[in-house]
């Protein structure tokens, strides 16, 4: 189904834009982590599995952008570099820091998706269903990160707070730009 302007709620447009940007950023974080860590360790294999799920999430939002004629964020080149850099830096700090990054990001994404589901209500069942499904997978990613020692990373409270703040800023920015 191709949507025409006025066919969909404006809030859905912003949600699709920010969610596509966020899922793209997640794929870049994992790409940065895997570039540093390789693919052989247990944690790297976990990251690779999470990255595949994020790719599927991103592909869904890419399709929604195309089908509904939603303008993507103009900040995509920034998310490309920033996401990869965040992933590479946290992986260079060690596996627990990489997991701390995942735990922090997924904590914010859980809250973000929960807020979106409340805002959507019954207004866009296709989007609501996808967001609920993706939120469940993001919670699995956070649980995986915590199980692999995220909270044992050096300066975890500070690192988590900075990454979570960055996520909130990215979400607010991508909604508009």
Backbone as CSV, one residue per row, in Angstrom:
resi,resn,N_x,N_y,N_z,CA_x,CA_y,CA_z,C_x,C_y,C_z
1,UNK,0.842,-1.178,0.000,0.000,0.000,0.000,0.886,1.240,0.000
2,UNK,0.615,2.164,-0.884,1.334,3.428,-0.917,0.464,4.479,-0.256
3,UNK,1.050,5.184,0.676,0.317,6.209,1.396,0.516,7.543,0.704
4,UNK,-0.511,8.367,0.743,-0.428,9.723,0.199,-0.425,10.698,1.371
5,UNK,0.145,11.896,1.165,0.099,12.878,2.252,-1.337,13.050,2.748
6,UNK,-1.486,13.095,4.047,-2.801,13.245,4.655,-3.463,11.923,4.998
7,UNK,-2.958,10.800,4.480,-3.533,9.480,4.761,-3.134,8.959,6.141
8,UNK,-2.058,9.441,6.680,-1.535,8.892,7.917,-1.344,10.000,8.947
9,UNK,-1.377,9.642,10.198,-1.152,10.655,11.237,0.272,11.214,11.158
10,UNK,0.412,12.499,11.411,1.725,13.143,11.391,2.648,12.509,12.427
11,UNK,2.094,12.123,13.573,2.920,11.488,14.610,3.565,10.223,14.080
12,UNK,2.849,9.459,13.260,3.416,8.235,12.699,4.617,8.551,11.820
13,UNK,4.562,9.653,11.083,5.693,10.037,10.241,6.942,10.249,11.073
14,UNK,6.830,11.006,12.137,7.985,11.267,13.000,8.481,9.972,13.636
15,UNK,7.562,9.097,14.018,7.949,7.819,14.617,8.739,6.974,13.622
16,UNK,8.249,6.900,12.413,8.929,6.098,11.394,10.306,6.686,11.109
17,UNK,10.379,7.996,10.997,11.663,8.656,10.730,12.673,8.368,11.845
18,UNK,12.272,8.571,13.091,13.205,8.396,14.204,13.534,6.917,14.410
19,UNK,12.565,6.046,14.207,12.833,4.624,14.402,13.764,4.086,13.328
20,UNK,13.598,4.536,12.094,14.511,4.109,11.030,15.915,4.601,11.343
21,UNK,16.037,5.856,11.770,17.350,6.408,12.109,17.978,5.645,13.274
22,UNK,17.167,5.314,14.270,17.680,4.590,15.429,18.129,3.185,15.092
23,UNK,17.345,2.502,14.285,17.732,1.143,13.899,18.971,1.179,13.003
24,UNK,19.062,2.183,12.161,20.267,2.336,11.349,21.476,2.578,12.259
25,UNK,21.314,3.469,13.240,22.396,3.737,14.182,22.818,2.485,14.935
26,UNK,21.842,1.648,15.309,22.160,0.400,16.012,22.996,-0.524,15.134
27,UNK,22.638,-0.606,13.847,23.435,-1.462,12.954,24.859,-0.945,12.848
28,UNK,25.024,0.360,12.894,26.359,0.946,12.801,27.156,0.733,14.087
29,UNK,26.491,0.795,15.247,27.171,0.509,16.519,27.721,-0.907,16.495
30,UNK,26.876,-1.854,16.109,27.322,-3.239,16.072,28.408,-3.447,15.026
31,UNK,28.317,-2.754,13.898,29.372,-2.867,12.876,30.703,-2.374,13.440
32,UNK,30.674,-1.283,14.191,31.901,-0.770,14.807,32.459,-1.744,15.835
33,UNK,31.585,-2.332,16.620,32.042,-3.299,17.614,32.666,-4.525,16.950
34,UNK,32.011,-5.027,15.924,32.530,-6.226,15.247,33.813,-5.934,14.482
35,UNK,33.966,-4.701,13.983,35.203,-4.339,13.282,36.396,-4.412,14.229
36,UNK,36.171,-4.087,15.493,37.249,-4.124,16.485,37.404,-5.523,17.079
37,UNK,36.306,-6.168,17.391,36.342,-7.441,18.112,36.509,-8.656,17.205
38,UNK,36.187,-8.512,15.936,36.163,-9.681,15.069,34.880,-10.452,15.296
39,UNK,34.844,-11.687,14.842,33.611,-12.472,14.917,33.789,-13.800,15.647
40,UNK,34.899,-13.997,16.310,35.198,-15.327,16.852,34.784,-15.545,18.297
41,UNK,34.797,-14.521,19.108,34.490,-14.718,20.520,32.997,-14.949,20.725
42,UNK,32.656,-15.458,21.891,31.253,-15.685,22.237,30.487,-14.375,22.197
43,UNK,31.072,-13.326,22.751,30.389,-12.036,22.766,30.236,-11.499,21.344
44,UNK,31.236,-11.653,20.508,31.133,-11.192,19.125,30.016,-11.935,18.395
45,UNK,29.867,-13.211,18.669,28.775,-13.972,18.036,27.417,-13.468,18.531
46,UNK,27.343,-13.124,19.806,26.101,-12.542,20.347,25.807,-11.208,19.650
47,UNK,26.846,-10.385,19.511,26.680,-9.091,18.849,26.230,-9.287,17.403
48,UNK,26.824,-10.227,16.710,26.446,-10.491,15.320,24.980,-10.905,15.220
49,UNK,24.510,-11.691,16.169,23.098,-12.085,16.183,22.183,-10.902,16.428
50,UNK,22.566,-10.042,17.366,21.767,-8.845,17.623,21.777,-7.925,16.406
51,UNK,22.927,-7.837,15.745,23.045,-6.991,14.556,22.089,-7.454,13.463
52,UNK,21.935,-8.755,13.303,20.994,-9.272,12.299,19.562,-8.858,12.613
53,UNK,19.200,-8.886,13.878,17.855,-8.437,14.249,17.688,-6.944,13.967
54,UNK,18.719,-6.157,14.278,18.640,-4.712,14.020,18.530,-4.435,12.522
55,UNK,19.202,-5.238,11.713,19.090,-5.092,10.248,17.652,-5.345,9.797
56,UNK,17.024,-6.338,10.390,15.622,-6.624,10.049,14.717,-5.479,10.482
57,UNK,14.959,-4.925,11.662,14.175,-3.778,12.128,14.351,-2.603,11.165
58,UNK,15.610,-2.330,10.810,15.893,-1.213,9.900,15.204,-1.424,8.560
59,UNK,15.245,-2.641,8.034,14.613,-2.932,6.742,13.105,-2.664,6.803
60,UNK,12.480,-2.988,7.922,11.051,-2.705,8.079,10.808,-1.202,7.985
61,UNK,11.599,-0.422,8.718,11.383,1.024,8.698,11.788,1.640,7.358
62,UNK,12.778,1.077,6.693,13.101,1.520,5.330,11.886,1.335,4.424
63,UNK,11.233,0.184,4.555,10.037,-0.086,3.747,8.920,0.888,4.092
64,UNK,8.742,1.165,5.375,7.686,2.097,5.793,7.945,3.500,5.238
65,UNK,9.207,3.915,5.261,9.556,5.232,4.715,9.172,5.298,3.238
66,UNK,9.508,4.253,2.495,9.215,4.235,1.055,7.708,4.157,0.798
67,UNK,7.031,3.246,1.469,5.598,3.046,1.228,4.760,4.243,1.644
68,UNK,5.137,4.871,2.735,4.317,5.963,3.264,4.825,7.342,2.871
69,UNK,5.898,7.373,2.105,6.418,8.660,1.646,6.920,9.545,2.766
70,UNK,7.529,8.937,3.784,8.051,9.685,4.931,9.456,10.171,4.606
71,UNK,9.706,11.429,4.899,11.047,11.980,4.693,11.985,11.418,5.747
72,UNK,13.076,10.765,5.334,14.045,10.271,6.325,14.820,11.445,6.941
73,UNK,15.485,11.163,8.016,16.292,12.202,8.643,17.456,12.595,7.730
74,UNK,17.774,13.867,7.732,18.920,14.334,6.947,20.230,14.070,7.686
75,UNK,20.128,13.594,8.912,21.308,13.336,9.736,21.868,11.920,9.566
76,UNK,21.364,11.165,8.594,21.826,9.790,8.399,23.357,9.682,8.280
77,UNK,24.017,10.577,7.538,25.484,10.476,7.480,26.139,10.637,8.858
78,UNK,25.555,11.467,9.703,26.078,11.645,11.061,25.889,10.362,11.865
79,UNK,24.681,9.746,11.785,24.422,8.518,12.538,25.363,7.416,12.071
80,UNK,25.686,7.420,10.781,26.598,6.426,10.224,27.944,6.484,10.944
81,UNK,28.509,7.661,10.991,29.834,7.840,11.598,29.768,7.727,13.120
82,UNK,28.803,8.394,13.732,28.701,8.395,15.194,28.417,6.994,15.735
83,UNK,27.524,6.270,15.084,27.211,4.918,15.535,28.416,3.995,15.436
84,UNK,29.099,4.030,14.282,30.269,3.180,14.104,31.344,3.540,15.134
85,UNK,31.562,4.843,15.333,32.584,5.290,16.289,32.240,4.833,17.707
86,UNK,30.989,4.983,18.102,30.583,4.544,19.443,30.827,3.045,19.603
87,UNK,30.458,2.279,18.600,30.690,0.837,18.668,32.160,0.491,18.737
88,UNK,32.958,1.128,17.898,34.393,0.829,17.867,35.071,1.222,19.178
89,UNK,34.733,2.388,19.709,35.360,2.856,20.951,34.990,1.943,22.116
90,UNK,33.708,1.587,22.222,33.331,0.730,23.352,33.942,-0.661,23.214
91,UNK,34.029,-1.185,21.995,34.666,-2.497,21.807,36.157,-2.427,22.123
92,UNK,36.803,-1.322,21.774,38.234,-1.165,22.067,38.476,-1.120,23.578
93,UNK,37.474,-0.678,24.334,37.585,-0.657,25.791,37.435,-2.061,26.386
94,UNK,36.898,-2.989,25.596,36.740,-4.369,26.048,35.322,-4.868,25.867
95,UNK,35.147,-6.178,25.939,33.830,-6.785,25.728,32.758,-6.283,26.693
96,UNK,33.130,-6.049,27.949,32.133,-5.578,28.915,31.686,-4.153,28.590
97,UNK,32.593,-3.337,28.080,32.215,-1.982,27.670,31.305,-2.028,26.445
98,UNK,31.576,-2.939,25.532,30.683,-3.105,24.372,29.290,-3.499,24.844
99,UNK,29.236,-4.389,25.814,27.942,-4.806,26.360,27.285,-3.674,27.148
100,UNK,28.084,-2.845,27.807,27.540,-1.687,28.516,26.876,-0.729,27.536
101,UNK,27.478,-0.563,26.382,26.897,0.272,25.333,25.538,-0.273,24.930
102,UNK,25.477,-1.569,24.680,24.212,-2.190,24.291,23.166,-2.015,25.385
103,UNK,23.529,-2.272,26.624,22.575,-2.142,27.726,22.033,-0.714,27.824
104,UNK,22.912,0.266,27.674,22.480,1.667,27.765,21.545,2.036,26.616
105,UNK,21.945,1.676,25.415,21.121,1.995,24.245,19.752,1.326,24.367
106,UNK,19.748,0.057,24.701,18.481,-0.673,24.744,17.577,-0.208,25.878
107,UNK,18.149,0.298,26.959,17.326,0.872,28.027,16.536,2.056,27.499
108,UNK,17.204,2.922,26.743,16.513,4.094,26.176,15.534,3.697,25.086
109,UNK,15.887,2.721,24.275,14.996,2.306,23.194,13.736,1.658,23.770
110,UNK,13.874,0.897,24.841,12.700,0.322,25.496,11.741,1.434,25.915
111,UNK,12.252,2.459,26.559,11.405,3.584,26.991,10.804,4.297,25.785
112,UNK,11.617,4.506,24.769,11.166,5.190,23.554,10.024,4.416,22.889
113,UNK,10.205,3.111,22.708,9.165,2.305,22.076,7.914,2.231,22.948
114,UNK,8.071,2.148,24.261,6.905,2.123,25.156,6.102,3.415,25.007
115,UNK,6.776,4.553,24.957,6.089,5.841,24.765,5.371,5.873,23.421
116,UNK,6.010,5.350,22.384,5.379,5.337,21.063,4.116,4.477,21.066
117,UNK,4.170,3.339,21.718,3.007,2.463,21.742,1.828,3.132,22.436
118,UNK,2.091,3.874,23.503,1.024,4.608,24.180,0.465,5.678,23.242
119,UNK,1.342,6.411,22.587,0.903,7.478,21.682,0.118,6.932,20.496
120,UNK,0.535,5.806,19.949,-0.164,5.226,18.797,-1.537,4.681,19.156
121,UNK,-1.661,4.096,20.329,-2.929,3.454,20.674,-3.319,2.476,19.596
122,UNK,-4.541,2.604,19.105,-5.038,1.742,18.032,-4.957,2.424,16.672
123,UNK,-4.271,3.563,16.600,-4.281,4.388,15.397,-3.503,3.866,14.205
124,UNK,-2.554,2.970,14.414,-1.739,2.453,13.310,-1.307,1.034,13.674
125,UNK,-2.196,0.061,13.466,-1.917,-1.310,13.909,-0.637,-1.910,13.325
126,UNK,-0.336,-1.635,12.067,0.879,-2.200,11.467,2.125,-1.688,12.186
127,UNK,2.168,-0.397,12.439,3.312,0.198,13.120,3.371,-0.264,14.578
128,UNK,2.232,-0.291,15.244,2.199,-0.721,16.649,2.687,-2.154,16.816
129,UNK,2.254,-3.038,15.942,2.659,-4.436,16.022,4.169,-4.569,15.845
130,UNK,4.703,-3.870,14.857,6.151,-3.939,14.614,6.925,-3.379,15.796
131,UNK,6.502,-2.238,16.310,7.208,-1.624,17.437,7.179,-2.551,18.651
132,UNK,6.036,-3.156,18.929,5.944,-4.076,20.072,6.878,-5.275,19.882
133,UNK,6.917,-5.820,18.659,7.810,-6.944,18.387,9.278,-6.536,18.538
134,UNK,9.624,-5.387,17.987,11.008,-4.926,18.046,11.398,-4.589,19.483
135,UNK,10.467,-4.011,20.239,10.749,-3.695,21.641,11.108,-4.962,22.408
136,UNK,10.385,-6.046,22.155,10.685,-7.312,22.838,12.094,-7.784,22.501
137,UNK,12.501,-7.642,21.253,13.856,-8.049,20.876,14.906,-7.130,21.483
138,UNK,14.599,-5.836,21.575,15.541,-4.901,22.199,15.729,-5.252,23.679
139,UNK,14.660,-5.668,24.333,14.779,-6.096,25.733,15.634,-7.351,25.849
140,UNK,15.538,-8.249,24.876,16.414,-9.420,24.861,17.870,-8.992,24.703
141,UNK,18.119,-7.986,23.869,19.486,-7.493,23.685,20.028,-6.940,25.005
142,UNK,19.197,-6.177,25.707,19.630,-5.626,26.995,19.925,-6.750,27.985
143,UNK,19.060,-7.758,28.033,19.278,-8.885,28.939,20.566,-9.619,28.587
144,UNK,20.832,-9.786,27.321,22.075,-10.423,26.875,23.279,-9.613,27.329
145,UNK,23.190,-8.304,27.136,24.300,-7.424,27.531,24.551,-7.503,29.033
146,UNK,23.498,-7.484,29.812,23.654,-7.562,31.267,24.222,-8.928,31.680
147,UNK,23.777,-9.976,31.006,24.284,-11.317,31.318,25.764,-11.465,30.986
148,UNK,26.247,-10.645,30.049,27.660,-10.706,29.655,28.504,-9.626,30.344
149,UNK,28.029,-9.116,31.462,28.863,-8.258,32.291,28.836,-6.776,31.994
150,UNK,27.784,-6.278,31.374,27.714,-4.845,31.054,27.974,-3.964,32.277
151,UNK,27.389,-4.332,33.392,27.503,-3.504,34.598,28.885,-3.591,35.249
152,UNK,29.720,-4.504,34.745,31.085,-4.629,35.255,32.091,-3.819,34.440
153,UNK,31.604,-3.132,33.416,32.500,-2.326,32.566,33.093,-1.183,33.373
154,UNK,34.297,-0.750,33.014,34.904,0.394,33.706,33.998,1.624,33.619
155,UNK,33.800,2.264,34.738,32.994,3.491,34.810,31.590,3.290,34.236
156,UNK,31.002,2.123,34.492,29.693,1.802,33.921,28.642,2.886,34.163
157,UNK,28.462,3.387,35.383,27.399,4.392,35.573,27.603,5.631,34.691
158,UNK,28.841,6.091,34.601,29.119,7.273,33.779,28.924,6.953,32.293
159,UNK,29.494,5.842,31.848,29.360,5.457,30.445,27.889,5.290,30.072
160,UNK,27.143,4.612,30.912,25.727,4.393,30.644,24.970,5.721,30.574
161,UNK,25.232,6.604,31.513,24.540,7.900,31.534,24.835,8.713,30.272
162,UNK,26.073,8.719,29.835,26.451,9.483,28.635,25.799,8.885,27.389
163,UNK,25.844,7.574,27.255,25.254,6.924,26.084,23.739,7.113,26.085
164,UNK,23.108,6.984,27.230,21.652,7.165,27.302,21.269,8.603,26.965
165,UNK,22.040,9.566,27.445,21.771,10.965,27.084,21.922,11.152,25.574
166,UNK,22.964,10.591,25.001,23.158,10.672,23.555,21.981,10.090,22.795
167,UNK,21.446,8.986,23.278,20.272,8.381,22.641,19.067,9.311,22.701
168,UNK,18.846,9.916,23.861,17.703,10.824,23.992,17.845,12.032,23.069
169,UNK,19.048,12.554,22.954,19.291,13.679,22.045,19.077,13.239,20.596
170,UNK,19.574,12.065,20.240,19.412,11.552,18.875,17.937,11.361,18.547
171,UNK,17.188,10.831,19.469,15.745,10.614,19.240,15.041,11.951,19.030
172,UNK,15.282,12.899,19.903,14.628,14.213,19.778,15.007,14.899,18.473
173,UNK,16.246,14.787,18.077,16.710,15.432,16.864,16.134,14.778,15.611
174,UNK,16.158,13.460,15.566,15.676,12.744,14.377,14.185,12.919,14.146
175,UNK,13.427,13.206,15.197,11.999,13.449,15.022,11.748,14.664,14.134
176,UNK,12.656,15.635,14.198,12.427,16.914,13.523,13.280,17.124,12.291
177,UNK,14.490,16.609,12.332,15.445,16.942,11.256,15.657,15.742,10.354
